[in-house]
Amino acid sequence: MKKAIIKYVILFIATIQLAACEKEIKINIPASKEELVVEASINQLSPTLNYVILSKTMDYFNPSLSLLAVRNAKVFITEGNIVGSDTIFDVANQTQFFDLVDSLFSGIYVNPLFTGKVETPYKLDVELVDGRKITSKTFIPKPVVIDSMHYWFEPNNKDTSAYFYLQWQDGPEQNNYRVVLKKGFIPFLTGWGYGDRFYSFDDALINNQPRPFLMLNPFKYGDTVNIYLSQIGRPEYLFWDSFRNAANNGGPFATPVSVKSNVNGAIGSFTGYALTQEQIILR
């Protein structure tokens, strides 16, 4: 009994000594470097998906949403012509995009009169008020022609799961695709960010043959699903694929993933979408 008491006394003294040795350690993590971010999108079908968003990266330790938008920049998109192996951009084919200034959407640049053209190159030029410049190029390829579309239902407890399947013909060349799904009765999407599900894939495994897209994550019976199937360029695909990997990387303290930007003077993407849009009611 006496030995047991001595052991408890020794343990108690050791605990006090360890507590006395505790010391607050401060780790100074430097603020992240501010970078410009661009999301520029053009297509041949939907005017509400033609826009340029300019913002800044946010310091994780000092977030301030009021400082994110980049306002009052000069933004131009120029249509190009392919002559032989050269691409010529003429200012006569230039369209200015204007900031939705003094609104909740400041930093978003639009021009409702702009319409993209298929199989056409485009150049983005941005000049900020401090003189910094951003440039990029993209290309709107041919839109996909959907050959067939099917859907079916499977019981799932009290609900009924609804699946669908698309198919189109993939050509012999390198092709890259992006699918955005939006649930609900909407005539058009007002910005890609309002989509519900996003998928980017290429034809590395299935080339020059019928290309399937199977929706394995089901909707519910009765849902209306808007399908936005786009063919995009290779640099744009690499950006969206790396963006998805970075977004799924586990948060700000995870091992960083490099985002493959196709923009000079900023990070982000200028994407030309050859857009095919369908709506399906799952019932």
ROPAPA-113356 format. One record per residue (C-alpha): residue number from 1; y, x, z negated. Coordinates in nm, 4 decimals, always signed. Layout:
<recs>
   num         c2         c1         c3
   NUM          Y          X          Z
...
</recs>
This chain:
<recs>
   num         c2         c1         c3
     1    +0.0000    +0.0000    +0.0000
     2    +0.2344    +0.2828    -0.0919
     3    +0.1656    +0.4551    +0.2443
     4    +0.2418    +0.1339    +0.4303
     5    +0.5786    +0.1015    +0.2516
     6    +0.6655    +0.4627    +0.3391
     7    +0.5852    +0.3960    +0.7076
     8    +0.8167    +0.0922    +0.7128
     9    +1.0959    +0.2931    +0.5471
    10    +1.0603    +0.5731    +0.8046
    11    +1.0629    +0.3184    +1.0897
    12    +1.3740    +0.1504    +0.9441
    13    +1.5596    +0.4836    +0.9147
    14    +1.4610    +0.5797    +1.2706
    15    +1.5921    +0.2466    +1.4013
    16    +1.9269    +0.3007    +1.2280
    17    +1.9556    +0.6515    +1.3711
    18    +1.8819    +0.5301    +1.7241
    19    +2.1384    +0.2537    +1.6888
    20    +2.3950    +0.5052    +1.5657
    21    +2.3287    +0.7170    +1.8735
    22    +2.4087    +0.4320    +2.1152
    23    +2.7130    +0.5056    +2.3263
    24    +2.8916    +0.2981    +2.5873
    25    +2.8549    +0.4652    +2.9249
    26    +3.1087    +0.3850    +3.1926
    27    +3.0150    +0.4368    +3.5547
    28    +3.3048    +0.4507    +3.7948
    29    +3.1920    +0.3110    +4.1279
    30    +3.4569    +0.3675    +4.3926
    31    +3.5878    +0.0646    +4.5779
    32    +3.4320    +0.0164    +4.9169
    33    +3.6323    +0.1195    +5.2196
    34    +3.8026    -0.1716    +5.3945
    35    +3.6756    -0.2361    +5.7449
    36    +3.7744    -0.4836    +6.0124
    37    +3.5151    -0.7429    +6.1076
    38    +3.4941    -0.9320    +6.4374
    39    +3.2860    -1.2320    +6.5364
    40    +3.3783    -1.3206    +6.8939
    41    +3.1772    -1.5760    +7.0885
    42    +3.2122    -1.7199    +7.4385
    43    +2.9884    -1.9470    +7.6429
    44    +2.9950    -2.1573    +7.9585
    45    +2.9185    -2.4978    +7.8028
    46    +3.0927    -2.5813    +7.4744
    47    +3.4684    -2.5077    +7.4213
    48    +3.4308    -2.5268    +7.0419
    49    +3.2026    -2.2217    +7.0526
    50    +3.4643    -2.0046    +7.2238
    51    +3.6571    -1.8239    +6.9506
    52    +3.7414    -1.4900    +6.7893
    53    +3.7313    -1.4516    +6.4105
    54    +3.9110    -1.1511    +6.2592
    55    +3.8618    -1.0599    +5.8950
    56    +3.8211    -0.7690    +5.6548
    57    +3.5262    -0.6581    +5.4478
    58    +3.5496    -0.7656    +5.0845
    59    +3.5329    -0.5203    +4.7963
    60    +3.2390    -0.6455    +4.5865
    61    +3.4208    -0.5532    +4.2625
    62    +3.7571    -0.6998    +4.3660
    63    +3.6956    -1.0083    +4.5764
    64    +4.0042    -1.1902    +4.7013
    65    +3.9443    -1.4465    +4.9706
    66    +4.3172    -1.4667    +5.0468
    67    +4.3048    -1.1118    +5.1840
    68    +4.0096    -1.1632    +5.4174
    69    +4.1750    -1.3244    +5.7206
    70    +4.3503    -1.0985    +5.9718
    71    +4.6519    -1.2927    +6.0924
    72    +4.9020    -1.2722    +6.3770
    73    +4.6999    -1.0381    +6.5964
    74    +4.7286    -1.0368    +6.9743
    75    +4.3907    -1.1402    +7.1156
    76    +4.3008    -1.1412    +7.4845
    77    +3.9776    -1.2069    +7.6738
    78    +3.9698    -1.0849    +8.0330
    79    +3.7250    -1.2020    +8.2971
    80    +3.5791    -0.9202    +8.5065
    81    +3.4390    -0.8788    +8.8535
    82    +3.1338    -0.6692    +8.9381
    83    +3.1923    -0.4613    +9.2504
    84    +2.8878    -0.2506    +9.3321
    85    +2.8125    -0.0480    +9.0208
    86    +3.1652    -0.0931    +8.8810
    87    +3.3188    -0.3699    +8.6707
    88    +3.6877    -0.4419    +8.7270
    89    +3.8989    -0.6234    +8.4671
    90    +4.2262    -0.7591    +8.6064
    91    +4.5058    -0.8790    +8.3748
    92    +4.5533    -1.1685    +8.6183
    93    +4.2258    -1.3042    +8.4794
    94    +4.3356    -1.2599    +8.1171
    95    +4.3406    -1.5437    +7.8618
    96    +4.5215    -1.5199    +7.5294
    97    +4.3587    -1.6660    +7.2176
    98    +4.5946    -1.7901    +6.9458
    99    +4.5644    -1.7763    +6.5675
   100    +4.5245    -2.1052    +6.3808
   101    +4.8018    -1.9750    +6.1567
   102    +4.9304    -2.1595    +5.8479
   103    +4.6036    -2.3457    +5.8111
   104    +4.2764    -2.3083    +5.6252
   105    +4.1394    -2.1545    +5.9446
   106    +4.3927    -1.8739    +5.9812
   107    +4.2282    -1.5662    +6.1280
   108    +4.0371    -1.7797    +6.3792
   109    +4.1697    -1.7390    +6.7324
   110    +4.1030    -2.0074    +6.9948
   111    +4.2157    -2.1298    +7.3347
   112    +4.0868    -2.4781    +7.4278
   113    +4.1631    -2.4101    +7.7958
   114    +3.9179    -2.1205    +7.8180
   115    +3.5751    -2.1751    +7.9752
   116    +3.3253    -1.8965    +8.0316
   117    +3.1295    -1.8464    +8.3526
   118    +2.7649    -1.7517    +8.3948
   119    +2.6728    -1.4091    +8.5299
   120    +3.0229    -1.2852    +8.4502
   121    +3.1443    -0.9891    +8.2391
   122    +3.4227    -1.0234    +7.9836
   123    +3.6409    -0.7812    +7.7893
   124    +3.7916    -0.8374    +7.4463
   125    +4.1219    -0.6715    +7.3480
   126    +4.2749    -0.7117    +7.0036
   127    +4.5935    -0.5519    +6.8717
   128    +4.6774    -0.5931    +6.5042
   129    +5.0303    -0.6043    +6.3657
   130    +4.9818    -0.2545    +6.2218
   131    +4.8959    -0.1162    +6.5659
   132    +4.5179    -0.0878    +6.5233
   133    +4.3156    -0.1907    +6.8274
   134    +3.9736    -0.3461    +6.8783
   135    +3.7880    -0.3612    +7.2093
   136    +3.4502    -0.4809    +7.3278
   137    +3.2651    -0.6045    +7.6351
   138    +3.0011    -0.8697    +7.6883
   139    +2.8283    -1.0583    +7.9673
   140    +2.7236    -1.4226    +8.0045
   141    +2.3814    -1.4228    +8.1755
   142    +2.2024    -1.7197    +8.3332
   143    +2.1208    -2.0087    +8.0977
   144    +1.7588    -2.0926    +8.0246
   145    +1.6018    -2.3965    +8.1906
   146    +1.3696    -2.5696    +7.9447
   147    +1.0492    -2.6720    +8.1246
   148    +0.8920    -2.8809    +7.8504
   149    +0.9587    -3.0052    +7.4991
   150    +0.7078    -3.1735    +7.2683
   151    +0.7016    -3.2872    +6.9065
   152    +0.4373    -3.4183    +6.6677
   153    +0.3949    -3.5327    +6.3081
   154    +0.1724    -3.4375    +6.0172
   155    +0.1432    -3.6174    +5.6791
   156    +0.2895    -3.4240    +5.3869
   157    +0.2440    -3.6104    +5.0549
   158    +0.4990    -3.8955    +5.0658
   159    +0.6893    -3.7446    +5.3591
   160    +0.5926    -3.6831    +5.7187
   161    +0.6571    -3.3350    +5.8564
   162    +0.7907    -3.3153    +6.2115
   163    +0.7300    -3.0171    +6.4375
   164    +0.8546    -2.9430    +6.7888
   165    +0.7799    -2.7020    +7.0677
   166    +0.9926    -2.5702    +7.3571
   167    +0.8889    -2.3751    +7.6627
   168    +1.0742    -2.2031    +7.9457
   169    +0.9998    -1.9385    +8.2061
   170    +1.0794    -1.5808    +8.1043
   171    +1.1693    -1.3516    +8.3956
   172    +1.0461    -0.9978    +8.4695
   173    +1.3648    -0.8332    +8.3426
   174    +1.4573    -0.7613    +7.9794
   175    +1.5545    -1.0944    +7.8217
   176    +1.6988    -1.1636    +7.4786
   177    +1.7334    -1.5001    +7.3106
   178    +1.9092    -1.6694    +7.0217
   179    +1.8233    -2.0167    +6.8950
   180    +2.0466    -2.2128    +6.6569
   181    +1.9345    -2.5458    +6.5102
   182    +2.1625    -2.8059    +6.3529
   183    +2.0368    -3.1252    +6.1903
   184    +2.2324    -3.4490    +6.2200
   185    +2.4137    -3.6653    +6.4738
   186    +2.6805    -3.4327    +6.6127
   187    +2.8098    -3.4182    +6.9721
   188    +2.8810    -3.0439    +6.9498
   189    +2.8816    -2.7535    +6.7077
   190    +3.2251    -2.6441    +6.5850
   191    +3.1374    -2.2794    +6.5261
   192    +2.8031    -2.1012    +6.5127
   193    +2.8292    -2.0640    +6.1356
   194    +2.7727    -2.4387    +6.0930
   195    +2.4179    -2.4070    +6.2227
   196    +2.1300    -2.4651    +5.9817
   197    +1.8686    -2.2231    +6.1192
   198    +1.9029    -1.9092    +6.3298
   199    +1.6430    -1.7164    +6.5306
   200    +1.6839    -1.4047    +6.7478
   201    +1.3981    -1.2626    +6.9562
   202    +1.3291    -1.0818    +7.2825
   203    +1.0475    -1.0709    +7.5382
   204    +0.8835    -0.7468    +7.4225
   205    +0.5563    -0.9320    +7.3549
   206    +0.5808    -1.2149    +7.6092
   207    +0.7341    -1.1105    +7.9407
   208    +0.7452    -1.2638    +8.2892
   209    +0.5493    -1.5742    +8.1888
   210    +0.6037    -1.9068    +8.0121
   211    +0.7890    -1.8431    +7.6878
   212    +0.7120    -2.0739    +7.3915
   213    +0.9282    -2.1450    +7.0884
   214    +0.7309    -2.3187    +6.8143
   215    +0.9118    -2.4644    +6.5135
   216    +0.6802    -2.3684    +6.2266
   217    +0.9278    -2.4647    +5.9520
   218    +0.9159    -2.8443    +5.9845
   219    +1.1845    -3.1088    +5.9752
   220    +1.1235    -3.4634    +5.8504
   221    +1.0308    -3.7747    +6.0414
   222    +1.3475    -3.9395    +6.1732
   223    +1.5614    -3.6244    +6.1752
   224    +1.7943    -3.5596    +6.4665
   225    +1.7922    -3.1919    +6.5632
   226    +2.0484    -3.0291    +6.7928
   227    +1.8978    -2.7297    +6.9722
   228    +2.1182    -2.4477    +7.1027
   229    +1.9082    -2.2070    +7.3094
   230    +2.1003    -1.9074    +7.4434
   231    +2.0218    -1.6059    +7.6520
   232    +2.2310    -1.3064    +7.5422
   233    +2.2695    -0.9378    +7.6319
   234    +2.0690    -0.6557    +7.4786
   235    +2.3532    -0.5032    +7.2662
   236    +2.4356    -0.8486    +7.1344
   237    +2.0712    -0.9146    +7.0476
   238    +2.0477    -0.5829    +6.8611
   239    +2.3538    -0.6802    +6.6586
   240    +2.2207    -1.0222    +6.5575
   241    +1.8756    -0.8815    +6.4829
   242    +2.0213    -0.6081    +6.2590
   243    +2.2614    -0.8619    +6.1030
   244    +1.9644    -1.0791    +6.0048
   245    +1.7856    -0.7772    +5.8545
   246    +2.0965    -0.6841    +5.6560
   247    +2.1453    -1.0432    +5.5346
   248    +1.7844    -1.0508    +5.4077
   249    +1.8086    -0.7094    +5.2432
   250    +1.8371    -0.8227    +4.8819
   251    +2.2075    -0.8170    +4.7972
   252    +2.4913    -0.5655    +4.7640
   253    +2.2920    -0.3090    +4.5591
   254    +1.9913    -0.2936    +4.7893
   255    +1.9213    -0.0075    +5.0261
   256    +2.1806    -0.0413    +5.3040
   257    +2.0767    -0.1529    +5.6510
   258    +2.2749    -0.0364    +5.9523
   259    +2.4290    -0.3195    +6.1541
   260    +2.4350    -0.2336    +6.5241
   261    +2.7836    -0.3413    +6.6248
   262    +2.8914    -0.3618    +6.9898
   263    +3.2629    -0.3501    +6.8992
   264    +3.4962    -0.0491    +6.9036
   265    +3.7510    -0.0245    +6.6214
   266    +3.5664    -0.2691    +6.3941
   267    +3.2204    -0.3899    +6.2990
   268    +3.0745    -0.7054    +6.4436
   269    +2.9928    -0.8498    +6.7813
   270    +3.1437    -0.9924    +7.0965
   271    +2.8663    -1.2173    +7.2285
   272    +2.8428    -1.3964    +7.5595
   273    +2.6062    -1.6929    +7.5300
   274    +2.4374    -1.8507    +7.8319
   275    +2.3938    -2.1782    +7.6482
   276    +2.1418    -2.4579    +7.6942
   277    +2.1841    -2.7540    +7.4591
   278    +1.9363    -3.0306    +7.3796
   279    +1.9124    -3.3025    +7.1159
   280    +1.5819    -3.4385    +6.9902
   281    +1.5171    -3.7353    +6.7583
   282    +1.1928    -3.6813    +6.5709
   283    +1.0452    -4.0303    +6.5596
</recs>
